[in-house]
Amino acid sequence: MAAHPETKIDCSKVYVKQSTFSNETTGMFDGAFAACAIKEGDLVEKGVMRRLPEGFDGNTCPYIFTWSTERPNKTWGMGSGCAPFYNTCKEGTANTRMVRFFDEDRFEIYATRDIEAGEELLHTYISLKWRTCFSELNEIVHSDDSEHKTED
Protein backbone atom coordinates (compact mmCIF):
# COMPACT_ATOMS: atom_id res chain seq x y z
CA MET A 1 0.00 0.00 0.00
CA ALA A 2 1.38 3.41 -0.95
CA ALA A 3 1.55 6.21 1.60
CA HIS A 4 -1.31 8.69 1.59
CA PRO A 5 -0.36 11.65 -0.67
CA GLU A 6 -0.98 14.14 2.17
CA THR A 7 1.04 12.37 4.84
CA LYS A 8 3.76 14.31 6.60
CA ILE A 9 5.42 11.11 7.82
CA ASP A 10 6.46 8.18 5.64
CA CYS A 11 8.97 5.61 6.82
CA SER A 12 7.56 2.71 4.79
CA LYS A 13 11.00 1.90 3.30
CA VAL A 14 12.58 1.54 6.75
CA TYR A 15 12.34 -0.84 9.70
CA VAL A 16 14.08 -0.95 13.10
CA LYS A 17 15.92 -3.84 14.72
CA GLN A 18 19.12 -4.40 16.71
CA SER A 19 21.99 -2.46 15.14
CA THR A 20 24.87 -4.29 13.49
CA PHE A 21 27.16 -2.03 15.56
CA SER A 22 25.77 -3.16 18.92
CA ASN A 23 27.74 -5.71 20.92
CA GLU A 24 28.88 -6.43 24.47
CA THR A 25 31.46 -3.62 24.30
CA THR A 26 29.24 -0.89 22.83
CA GLY A 27 26.04 -2.07 24.49
CA MET A 28 22.88 -3.23 22.80
CA PHE A 29 20.98 -0.65 20.75
CA ASP A 30 18.76 -0.45 17.70
CA GLY A 31 19.34 0.80 14.18
CA ALA A 32 17.29 1.68 11.10
CA PHE A 33 17.44 -0.68 8.09
CA ALA A 34 16.30 -0.54 4.47
CA ALA A 35 13.10 -2.58 4.01
CA CYS A 36 13.69 -2.61 0.24
CA ALA A 37 16.40 -1.66 -2.23
CA ILE A 38 16.71 2.13 -2.49
CA LYS A 39 18.39 3.94 -5.39
CA GLU A 40 20.87 6.77 -4.96
CA GLY A 41 18.99 10.08 -4.69
CA ASP A 42 15.67 8.47 -3.74
CA LEU A 43 13.68 9.62 -0.72
CA VAL A 44 14.20 7.10 2.07
CA GLU A 45 11.98 8.69 4.72
CA LYS A 46 10.25 11.94 5.55
CA GLY A 47 8.92 13.19 8.82
CA VAL A 48 8.22 15.97 11.26
CA MET A 49 10.18 17.41 14.14
CA ARG A 50 8.61 18.47 17.41
CA ARG A 51 10.58 21.24 19.10
CA LEU A 52 11.39 20.64 22.74
CA PRO A 53 10.71 23.29 25.38
CA GLU A 54 13.10 26.22 25.63
CA GLY A 55 15.83 25.48 28.14
CA PHE A 56 16.08 21.77 27.29
CA ASP A 57 19.75 20.78 27.15
CA GLY A 58 20.32 18.47 24.20
CA ASN A 59 23.99 18.18 25.08
CA THR A 60 23.00 15.62 27.71
CA CYS A 61 20.53 13.58 25.65
CA PRO A 62 21.67 11.62 22.56
CA TYR A 63 18.13 10.70 21.48
CA ILE A 64 17.07 14.10 20.20
CA PHE A 65 18.07 16.21 17.19
CA THR A 66 19.98 19.47 16.86
CA TRP A 67 17.29 21.65 15.29
CA SER A 68 19.03 24.83 14.14
CA THR A 69 22.30 26.04 12.66
CA GLU A 70 22.87 28.30 15.68
CA ARG A 71 26.02 27.59 17.76
CA PRO A 72 25.86 27.06 20.59
CA ASN A 73 22.65 25.28 19.75
CA LYS A 74 19.59 26.10 21.86
CA THR A 75 16.89 24.47 19.74
CA TRP A 76 16.29 20.73 20.03
CA GLY A 77 13.73 18.47 18.42
CA MET A 78 12.19 15.03 18.70
CA GLY A 79 11.95 13.31 15.30
CA SER A 80 9.13 11.16 13.98
CA GLY A 81 9.24 7.75 12.33
CA CYS A 82 12.44 5.73 12.21
CA ALA A 83 14.76 8.77 12.03
CA PRO A 84 15.81 8.56 15.70
CA PHE A 85 17.23 5.08 15.01
CA TYR A 86 19.67 6.03 12.21
CA ASN A 87 23.14 5.56 13.64
CA THR A 88 26.05 7.77 12.69
CA CYS A 89 29.32 7.39 10.86
CA LYS A 90 32.24 9.45 9.63
CA GLU A 91 31.54 12.32 7.23
CA GLY A 92 31.55 11.15 3.63
CA THR A 93 30.76 7.51 4.46
CA ALA A 94 27.02 7.66 5.24
CA ASN A 95 24.52 5.96 2.93
CA THR A 96 21.88 8.63 3.69
CA ARG A 97 21.73 12.36 4.28
CA MET A 98 19.11 14.31 6.18
CA VAL A 99 17.75 17.53 4.69
CA ARG A 100 16.39 19.72 7.46
CA PHE A 101 13.64 22.27 6.89
CA PHE A 102 14.02 24.14 10.19
CA ASP A 103 11.37 26.77 9.40
CA GLU A 104 8.79 24.06 8.61
CA ASP A 105 9.82 21.61 11.38
CA ARG A 106 10.19 18.73 8.95
CA PHE A 107 12.93 16.64 7.40
CA GLU A 108 13.62 14.38 4.43
CA ILE A 109 16.22 11.63 4.28
CA TYR A 110 17.77 10.68 0.92
CA ALA A 111 20.03 7.84 -0.21
CA THR A 112 23.58 9.02 -0.98
CA ARG A 113 24.24 5.81 -2.93
CA ASP A 114 22.34 2.65 -3.87
CA ILE A 115 21.28 0.84 -0.70
CA GLU A 116 20.50 -2.88 -0.54
CA ALA A 117 17.45 -4.26 1.26
CA GLY A 118 18.46 -5.16 4.81
CA GLU A 119 21.39 -2.71 4.91
CA GLU A 120 21.72 -0.53 8.01
CA LEU A 121 20.98 3.14 7.33
CA LEU A 122 23.52 5.68 8.54
CA HIS A 123 23.86 9.44 8.42
CA THR A 124 26.46 11.73 9.96
CA TYR A 125 25.03 13.63 12.94
CA ILE A 126 25.58 17.37 12.42
CA SER A 127 26.45 17.67 16.11
CA LEU A 128 28.69 14.60 16.38
CA LYS A 129 31.88 16.57 16.95
CA TRP A 130 30.62 19.08 19.55
CA ARG A 131 27.76 17.63 21.62
CA THR A 132 29.00 16.41 24.98
CA CYS A 133 26.64 13.40 24.90
CA PHE A 134 28.43 12.26 21.71
CA SER A 135 32.03 12.69 22.92
CA GLU A 136 32.64 8.95 23.39
CA LEU A 137 30.78 8.12 20.16
CA ASN A 138 32.84 10.71 18.27
CA GLU A 139 36.03 9.04 19.50
CA ILE A 140 34.77 5.63 18.34
CA VAL A 141 33.68 6.90 14.92
CA HIS A 142 37.00 8.66 14.37
CA SER A 143 39.22 6.07 16.09
CA ASP A 144 41.12 5.26 12.90
CA ASP A 145 41.88 8.92 12.09
CA SER A 146 45.53 9.86 12.31
CA GLU A 147 45.82 12.49 15.05
CA HIS A 148 49.59 12.69 14.94
CA LYS A 149 51.30 13.25 11.63
CA THR A 150 54.99 12.58 11.27
CA GLU A 151 57.20 14.87 9.30
CA ASP A 152 59.99 13.61 7.00
PEPE-V953748 format. One record per residue. N is the residue number from 0. BURIAL is b if it has 9 or more other C-alpha atoms within 8 Angstrom, else e. D_LAST is the distance of its C-alpha to the last C-alpha in Angstrom with 1 decimal. Layout:
n & burial & d_last
N & BURIAL & D_LAST
N & BURIAL & D_LAST
This chain:
n & burial & d_last
0 & e & 61.9
1 & e & 60.0
2 & e & 59.2
3 & e & 61.7
4 & e & 60.9
5 & e & 61.2
6 & e & 59.0
7 & e & 56.2
8 & b & 54.6
9 & b & 53.8
10 & b & 51.7
11 & e & 53.6
12 & b & 50.5
13 & b & 48.9
14 & b & 49.9
15 & b & 48.5
16 & e & 48.0
17 & b & 45.7
18 & b & 42.1
19 & e & 39.9
20 & e & 37.4
21 & b & 39.9
22 & e & 40.1
23 & e & 40.9
24 & e & 37.6
25 & e & 37.5
26 & e & 41.3
27 & b & 43.7
28 & e & 43.7
29 & b & 44.9
30 & b & 43.2
31 & b & 44.5
32 & b & 44.9
33 & b & 46.0
34 & b & 49.7
35 & b & 49.5
36 & b & 47.1
37 & b & 45.8
38 & b & 44.5
39 & b & 41.5
40 & e & 42.8
41 & e & 45.9
42 & b & 47.1
43 & b & 46.5
44 & b & 48.3
45 & b & 49.8
46 & b & 51.1
47 & b & 52.0
48 & b & 50.5
49 & e & 52.7
50 & b & 51.4
51 & b & 51.6
52 & e & 53.5
53 & e & 52.0
54 & e & 50.4
55 & e & 49.1
56 & e & 45.6
57 & b & 43.5
58 & e & 40.5
59 & e & 42.4
60 & e & 43.6
61 & b & 41.4
62 & e & 44.4
63 & b & 44.9
64 & b & 43.2
65 & b & 41.6
66 & b & 44.2
67 & b & 43.1
68 & e & 40.1
69 & e & 40.9
70 & e & 38.3
71 & e & 39.1
72 & b & 41.2
73 & b & 44.8
74 & b & 46.2
75 & b & 46.2
76 & b & 47.9
77 & b & 49.2
78 & b & 48.8
79 & b & 51.4
80 & b & 51.4
81 & b & 48.5
82 & b & 45.8
83 & b & 45.3
84 & b & 44.3
85 & b & 41.4
86 & b & 38.3
87 & b & 34.9
88 & b & 31.5
89 & b & 28.2
90 & e & 28.5
91 & e & 28.8
92 & e & 30.0
93 & b & 33.5
94 & b & 36.5
95 & b & 38.6
96 & b & 38.4
97 & b & 40.9
98 & e & 42.5
99 & e & 44.0
100 & e & 47.2
101 & e & 47.3
102 & e & 50.4
103 & e & 52.3
104 & b & 51.0
105 & b & 50.1
106 & b & 47.2
107 & b & 46.5
108 & b & 43.9
109 & b & 42.8
110 & b & 41.0
111 & b & 37.6
112 & b & 37.9
113 & b & 40.7
114 & b & 41.5
115 & b & 43.5
116 & b & 46.5
117 & e & 45.6
118 & e & 42.0
119 & b & 40.8
120 & b & 40.4
121 & b & 37.3
122 & b & 36.4
123 & b & 33.7
124 & e & 35.5
125 & e & 35.0
126 & e & 35.0
127 & b & 32.7
128 & e & 30.0
129 & e & 32.4
130 & b & 35.6
131 & e & 35.9
132 & b & 37.8
133 & b & 34.8
134 & b & 32.2
135 & e & 32.2
136 & e & 32.5
137 & b & 29.5
138 & e & 27.4
139 & e & 28.8
140 & b & 28.3
141 & e & 24.6
142 & e & 23.9
143 & e & 21.5
144 & e & 19.4
145 & e & 15.9
146 & e & 16.3
147 & e & 13.1
148 & e & 9.9
149 & e & 6.7
150 & e & 3.8
151 & e & 0.0
